[in-house]
Amino acid sequence: MNIFKKIFEKTLIYKICQSFYYTYQYIKDYYYISDTFYSDDFKNVLKRYLNIDVDTDWLGRLYGVINPLIDINGKVNVNNMVIVLDEENTNNNDQVKYWAHKQLMLIAELFKIQKLYNYINLEFKHVGPENADNYLLIFDIVSRKLFAKWWKKVWWHIVFYALVFLCLYIFVL
């Protein structure tokens, strides 16, 4: 029975069904959190507690660059500095992630928005020079990634079938 399940999971019908399910899930999540997630109040709270100016990209993600060493006033705060074993005064990735998540949990407790974080994914990417502690933060709706992943699988499956049929058509004629 397990082999039939594995075979069925490779079919185009299964992938289309999963794509529609995650499309529904994404639309439902989007309408549930969009009023808060895209509001100016949420952006102002992020500005105050994370010292980050966020913008929205064409996919609907919020993004901005932070440097945890710079405080709200724009001055370097040595209290946030971590000295790592390579003897450079730089924050490491784990410390920055911990700091950002700690600030987000503080925001959630203050403004009673714990449920919002069940729907948001946060990604960190180091940007700029290696010795600088600049990180790109990307806030995204969790179900959007699954939505995009499954539709991508559907389109690749269709392209594969189209190429197979094209090859068969060329060799038959």
N, C-alpha and C positions, 0 to 999 in steps of 0.2 A: 504494500500500500504506500509505503514511503517513497518508492521509486516513481509512482504515478504523480505524487505531489511534487517531486523535484522536476519532473518533466513538465507538468502544468505550469510551474513557476517560470519556465523558460518561454512560454508562449506569449504571443502578442496580445491575446485576449486578457490574460492575467495582468500584463503590464498596463493595458488600457484601464482595466477596472481599478487597479491601484492608483493610477494617475487621477481618475475621477474622484476616488475617495480622498486623496490628499489635496486635490483642488477644493473639494467641499470643506475639508478641515482648515485649509489656509483661509478661505473666505470667511468661515465662521470665526476663526481666531482674529483675523484682521478687523472685522467689525466689532469684536468684543473689546479689543485694546486700542484701536486707532485713535479714539477720542483722547485718550491719555498719552499714548506713545508719541503722537505727532503734535501735541499741544505745546504752546509757548511756555506754559507753566513747567512742564517736564524738562524742557530745554533750559529754562532758567534754574531749575533745581540742579541739573547736571553742571551748569556753569558755576553755581555756587559751591557745590560739594566736591566736584572733580576738577574744577578749573578748566573746563573744556567747552569750546564753542562747537556745537554740532550742526551739521547740515544734512540734508536729505539727498541721496543719490537717486538715479532714475529707477532703481529697483525698489525703492522705498526703505532702504536702510538708513539709519542715522550713523554718522561717522564724525570723528574729530581726532585731533592730536593732543595728547597729554604729555606732560613732563612732571613726574611726581616731586621733583626737587623744587619746583616753582610753586610758591604759595598763592593765595588769592590776590594778594597785592602785587604780584609779579616779581617778587624778590626770591632769591635762592634760600630755601629752608634746609639747613644742614641736618635737622632732626630726622628728615626722611632719607638721608643718605645711608647707604649700606656699603661697607667696605668688604669686598669679596676677596677670595684667596689670591687673585692675581694682582693685588695691591693697587688697583685702580679704584677711585671713588665713584663707582657706578652702581646703579641698582641692577639686580639681575631680573630676569623675566619673571621668575616665580614670586619675587618680592613685589614687583609692580602689579602682578595679577592679584596677589593677596591684598595689597593696598586698595586697588580699585574695587574689589569685591567687598571689602570692609566698608568703604564709603557708600557703596550701593545698598548694603544692608542697613546702614545708618539712615539713608534716605527712605528705605522701605519702612523702618520702624517709626520714623518721624511722621511720615505722610500716609501710613496705613495702606501701602500698595504692594504687599507681599505677593498677591495673586498675579500682579503684572509680571514679575520675574519668572513665573512658570511659563510664560509665553515668549520671553525674550532670550536670545542667544547673544553672548558677548565674545567677540574675537579680539585678540591682541596681535599686533604685528609691529616689530621694531622697524622704525624708519629713521633715516638720517645717518649721520656718521656712527661708526661702531662705538666710540667713546661717549656719545650723547645718549641721554635717557629719554628719547622721544618715542612714543608709542602711538600707533594708530588704533583707536578703539572703534569697533564696528558693532552697533546694536542692530539686531535683525530678529524677525519673527521666526520662531523655531520651525513652524510648519511650512514656511516658504522654501526652506532647503529641501524638505522631502517632496514638496510639490514640484520643484525644479528638477530634482533628481529623477523622479519617475517619468516626467514628460520627456526628459532627455533620453531615457531608456527607450521610450516608445518611438521617438523619432529615429534613433539609431537602428532600432529593429526594423522600422519601415524602410530606411535607406538600405539596410542589408537585403531585405526582400526585393527591393527595386533592382539592386545590382545583380542578384541571382536571376531574376526574371529577364533582365536585360542581357545577361550572358546566355541564358537559354534561348532567347529570341534571336540573338546573333548567330549562335551555333546551329539552330534549327533552320534558319533561312540561309 
